């Protein structure tokens, strides 16, 4: 059984927070550099499967 976040010890909680913050910084930098969430989270195959056609702003 997994322990709940409330049962985590303070040092472990701090460590998890630091890891999460580092991951968020990497994700934020990639998105700020222009990477689309669509690609970051590998959503194009799902959209294609659902029949959704993605068009970027440069397409008419």
Backbone bond lengths (Angstrom), bond angles and torsions (degrees), N, CA, C in turn:
res aa  C-N    CA-C-N  psi(-1)  N-CA   C-N-CA  omega(-1)  CA-C   N-CA-C  phi
1 X - - - 1.449 - - 1.526 109.15 -
2 X 1.316 116.69 135.34 1.460 121.59 178.13 1.507 110.27 -76.40
3 X 1.309 115.05 142.01 1.453 118.72 176.23 1.525 108.95 -81.15
4 X 1.299 115.61 150.38 1.457 119.81 178.43 1.528 109.08 -78.23
5 X 1.327 117.26 158.94 1.463 119.58 178.81 1.528 112.64 -57.50
6 X 1.318 117.28 -29.69 1.461 120.91 -179.46 1.524 111.95 -66.53
7 X 1.334 116.73 -26.33 1.456 118.79 -178.09 1.522 112.80 -89.01
8 X 1.321 117.30 -3.41 1.468 120.56 179.52 1.524 109.48 -70.90
9 X 1.306 115.49 143.50 1.458 119.79 179.22 1.524 109.80 -72.02
10 X 1.328 117.71 152.91 1.476 119.61 -179.88 1.529 114.23 -53.83
11 X 1.347 120.75 -44.50 1.474 118.08 178.59 1.533 112.31 -61.63
12 X 1.324 116.44 -39.38 1.467 119.52 179.39 1.520 110.54 -67.92
13 X 1.307 116.96 -38.48 1.460 121.19 178.00 1.522 110.35 -63.68
14 X 1.328 116.70 -43.21 1.474 119.62 177.53 1.522 111.01 -61.50
15 X 1.329 115.79 -42.16 1.467 119.82 179.76 1.526 110.21 -62.45
16 X 1.307 117.06 -45.79 1.473 120.31 179.29 1.522 110.97 -62.50
17 X 1.313 116.99 -38.66 1.464 120.93 178.64 1.521 110.92 -63.14
18 X 1.325 116.30 -42.64 1.470 120.08 179.27 1.529 111.19 -64.52
19 X 1.317 116.65 -41.33 1.468 120.78 178.65 1.528 109.46 -63.87
20 X 1.327 116.82 -45.04 1.460 120.44 179.57 1.523 110.99 -61.85
21 X 1.324 117.04 -44.30 1.461 120.67 179.38 1.523 111.35 -62.44
22 X 1.319 117.40 -40.34 1.467 120.71 178.17 1.525 110.49 -64.40
23 X 1.325 116.77 -43.01 1.467 120.49 178.35 1.525 110.95 -62.97
24 X 1.319 116.78 -41.79 1.460 120.28 178.83 1.523 111.42 -64.84
25 X 1.322 117.04 -36.90 1.470 120.27 178.40 1.523 110.57 -63.88
26 X 1.331 116.93 -41.64 1.469 120.92 178.52 1.522 109.92 -64.38
27 X 1.320 116.91 -47.26 1.476 120.75 179.68 1.525 110.56 -60.80
28 X 1.332 116.25 -44.97 1.460 120.19 -179.75 1.514 112.30 -61.81
29 X 1.323 116.69 -40.99 1.467 120.28 179.40 1.524 110.84 -64.84
30 X 1.324 116.63 -41.17 1.466 119.66 179.89 1.526 110.90 -65.70
31 X 1.319 116.65 -41.62 1.467 119.72 178.31 1.522 110.51 -67.70
32 X 1.334 117.83 -39.77 1.467 121.37 178.51 1.521 111.55 -64.42
33 X 1.332 116.26 -29.01 1.466 120.75 179.43 1.527 111.88 -79.56
34 X 1.321 116.27 -2.64 1.457 119.37 175.31 1.509 115.95 109.65
35 X 1.315 117.77 -3.68 1.466 119.10 177.58 1.531 108.55 -67.23
36 X 1.294 116.22 133.47 1.457 120.81 -179.57 1.525 110.99 -81.66
37 X 1.322 115.53 142.62 1.462 119.96 174.18 1.514 110.58 -57.93
38 X 1.311 115.50 -31.51 1.463 122.41 177.31 1.527 111.03 -55.94
39 X 1.318 115.92 -40.53 1.463 120.67 178.58 1.529 111.18 -86.30
40 X 1.310 116.57 -40.24 1.470 121.47 -178.75 1.524 111.02 -56.61
41 X 1.310 116.27 -40.05 1.454 120.66 -176.80 1.531 112.62 -103.43
42 X 1.339 115.47 15.20 1.469 122.67 174.32 1.530 112.55 52.47
43 X 1.324 115.82 51.31 1.459 120.64 -177.56 1.525 114.30 -93.23
44 X 1.309 118.17 -12.64 1.470 119.49 -178.69 1.528 113.03 -57.57
45 X 1.341 119.29 -44.43 1.476 118.50 178.50 1.539 112.57 -60.95
46 X 1.315 117.12 -38.65 1.466 120.25 178.75 1.518 110.47 -65.52
47 X 1.329 116.90 -44.53 1.462 119.97 178.63 1.519 111.12 -60.89
48 X 1.330 115.71 -42.04 1.463 119.74 178.65 1.533 110.21 -62.36
49 X 1.308 116.44 -43.49 1.464 121.02 179.01 1.527 111.39 -61.15
50 X 1.318 116.20 -35.62 1.462 121.48 -179.82 1.528 112.75 -82.96
51 X 1.332 116.64 -4.55 1.452 120.59 178.97 1.515 114.35 83.97
52 X 1.310 116.67 14.24 1.463 120.80 179.61 1.521 108.36 -85.03
53 X 1.319 116.22 134.01 1.460 121.38 177.45 1.516 107.87 -103.72
54 X 1.325 116.13 120.24 1.453 121.43 179.31 1.514 109.12 -91.83
55 X 1.322 115.83 130.73 1.457 121.38 176.08 1.511 107.46 -129.79
56 X 1.319 116.39 130.68 1.461 117.50 177.64 1.524 109.81 -82.00
57 X 1.294 116.30 174.66 1.464 121.49 -173.94 1.514 113.67 -64.90
58 X 1.334 118.27 -20.37 1.470 119.71 -178.24 1.518 112.82 -81.85
59 X 1.334 116.73 -13.81 1.464 120.01 179.04 1.524 109.78 -85.06
60 X 1.328 116.30 147.34 1.469 118.83 178.69 1.496 111.28 -104.49
